[in-house]
Amino acid sequence: MTVYDVHATWDDTGWWIVTVPDLGPSAVTQCRRLDQAERDVAEVIELLTGEMPGSYALTLSWDEVTAAATDARRLRAEAEQLADRARAATKVAVTELRHAGLSYRDIGTMTGISYQRAQQLVEG
C-alpha cells in the first residue's frame, strides 16, 4: 500500500494549503478546516494517479500555528502514557492485595477504584 505524506500550512487568508510533495507541485488543494484535508487531498490523488480512496494511506502533518497547540498535544500524550502506567500498577496492586487476603472492598478503598473493578481485575 502506498503511503502519501500530506502537509498543511495555515494561510493568513484563513485557509489551509494542503500539498502532497511526493506527487509534485501540482498536488495541492485547500480547505477551511484541517479535518477536511484528507477528504480534499483524496480528490487530488485520484486525479493525479487514478488511485481510489482506500488503496493508499495518508500521513498528515501541519505547520504549528501556536505553541499552545503543541504543548497541549504533548501533554495529552504524556497523560495517556501515565494513564497506561497507572492501569498496569493498579492491576499489580490489586492482585498482590488479593493474594495477601484483603477483601475487594478494602482493595478498592486502598487503590481508589470500585470494589467491583478490583474483582474484575483479579478475575479477568
C-alpha positions as CSV (number, residue, x, y, z in Angstrom):
1,M,0.0,0.0,0.0
2,T,1.3,3.4,-0.9
3,V,1.7,5.9,1.9
4,Y,1.5,9.6,0.9
5,D,2.9,12.3,3.1
6,V,0.5,15.2,3.2
7,H,1.5,18.6,4.6
8,A,-0.8,21.5,5.6
9,T,0.2,25.1,6.0
10,W,-2.1,27.8,7.5
11,D,-2.5,30.7,5.1
12,D,-3.2,34.2,6.5
13,T,-6.4,34.3,4.4
14,G,-8.0,31.7,6.6
15,W,-7.3,28.6,4.5
16,W,-5.1,25.5,4.9
17,I,-2.9,24.9,1.9
18,V,-2.5,21.2,1.6
19,T,0.2,19.6,-0.5
20,V,1.3,16.0,-1.4
21,P,5.0,16.6,-2.0
22,D,5.5,13.0,-3.4
23,L,3.2,13.9,-6.3
24,G,4.9,17.1,-7.3
25,P,4.0,20.8,-7.3
26,S,0.5,20.2,-8.9
27,A,-0.6,18.1,-5.9
28,V,-2.2,20.9,-4.0
29,T,-5.6,21.8,-2.6
30,Q,-7.0,23.9,0.1
31,C,-9.5,23.6,2.9
32,R,-11.1,25.7,5.6
33,R,-10.6,23.1,8.4
34,L,-7.8,20.7,9.0
35,D,-10.3,17.8,9.4
36,Q,-11.2,18.3,5.7
37,A,-7.7,17.9,4.5
38,E,-7.8,14.1,4.0
39,R,-11.1,14.2,2.0
40,D,-9.8,17.0,-0.2
41,V,-6.4,15.5,-0.9
42,A,-8.1,12.2,-1.8
43,E,-9.5,14.1,-4.9
44,V,-6.1,15.3,-5.8
45,I,-4.6,11.8,-5.5
46,E,-7.4,10.3,-7.6
47,L,-7.0,12.9,-10.3
48,L,-3.2,12.6,-10.5
49,T,-2.7,8.9,-10.0
50,G,-6.1,7.2,-10.6
51,E,-5.8,5.6,-7.2
52,M,-9.1,5.2,-5.3
53,P,-9.5,6.1,-1.6
54,G,-8.8,3.0,0.5
55,S,-6.0,1.8,-1.8
56,Y,-3.5,4.1,-0.1
57,A,-2.8,5.7,3.2
58,L,-2.1,9.3,4.2
59,T,0.2,10.7,6.9
60,L,-0.9,14.2,7.7
61,S,1.4,16.8,9.2
62,W,0.9,20.6,9.6
63,D,2.8,23.7,10.5
64,E,2.2,24.7,14.1
65,V,0.2,27.9,14.3
66,T,0.7,28.4,18.1
67,A,3.0,26.9,20.7
68,A,-0.1,26.3,22.9
69,A,-1.4,23.6,20.5
70,T,2.0,21.9,20.5
71,D,2.1,21.9,24.3
72,A,-1.5,20.6,24.6
73,R,-0.8,17.7,22.2
74,R,2.5,16.8,24.1
75,L,0.8,17.0,27.5
76,R,-2.1,14.8,26.3
77,A,0.4,12.2,25.0
78,E,2.2,12.3,28.4
79,A,-1.2,11.9,30.2
80,E,-2.1,8.9,28.1
81,Q,1.3,7.3,29.0
82,L,0.8,8.0,32.7
83,A,-2.8,6.5,32.5
84,D,-1.4,3.3,30.9
85,R,1.2,3.1,33.7
86,A,-1.5,3.7,36.4
87,R,-3.7,0.9,34.9
88,A,-0.8,-1.5,35.0
89,A,0.3,-0.5,38.5
90,T,-3.3,-0.9,39.7
91,K,-3.6,-4.4,38.3
92,V,-0.4,-5.4,40.1
93,A,-1.5,-3.8,43.3
94,V,-5.0,-5.4,43.2
95,T,-3.5,-8.8,42.5
96,E,-1.0,-8.5,45.3
97,L,-3.5,-7.2,47.8
98,R,-5.9,-10.0,47.0
99,H,-3.2,-12.6,47.4
100,A,-2.5,-11.0,50.8
101,G,-6.1,-11.9,51.8
102,L,-7.7,-8.5,51.6
103,S,-11.4,-8.1,50.7
104,Y,-12.3,-6.5,47.4
105,R,-13.9,-3.5,49.2
106,D,-10.6,-2.9,51.1
107,I,-8.6,-3.2,47.9
108,G,-11.0,-0.7,46.2
109,T,-10.5,1.7,49.0
110,M,-6.7,1.3,49.0
111,T,-6.3,1.7,45.2
112,G,-9.0,4.3,44.5
113,I,-11.2,2.1,42.4
114,S,-14.5,0.4,43.0
115,Y,-14.6,-3.0,44.7
116,Q,-16.3,-4.3,41.5
117,R,-13.4,-3.1,39.4
118,A,-11.0,-4.7,41.8
119,Q,-12.8,-8.0,41.5
120,Q,-12.8,-7.7,37.7
121,L,-9.1,-7.1,37.6
122,V,-8.4,-10.2,39.8
123,E,-10.8,-12.5,38.0
124,G,-10.2,-11.2,34.5
